[in-house]
């Protein structure tokens, strides 16, 4: 039955921050796992200023679940949509806090 299903939008958010950064994500339920992943979701998360990605989570075809922190890419263990969203926002909070602290140092 799922094989006949089309991709279905699960959630989409876009938020602007006072520091000029934006966070956005989109999550789709797909009929078959994206090659490299073993679940039925396709997702893309982004945080950073215009033209720069400080944080990213996605499951690009062939690469599977992974995340980007600045210029580093590493595998990400997918443990469900709620955990994925929590992990992204936790990383954004850490990064926002670190940037704010750095901006106030002499």
Secondary structure, 3 states (H helix, E strand, C coil): CHHHCCCEEEEEEEEECCCCCEEEEEEEECCCCCCCCCCCEEEEEEEECCCCCCEEEECCCCCCCEEEECCEEEECCCCCHHHHHHHHHHHHHHHHHHHHHHHCCC
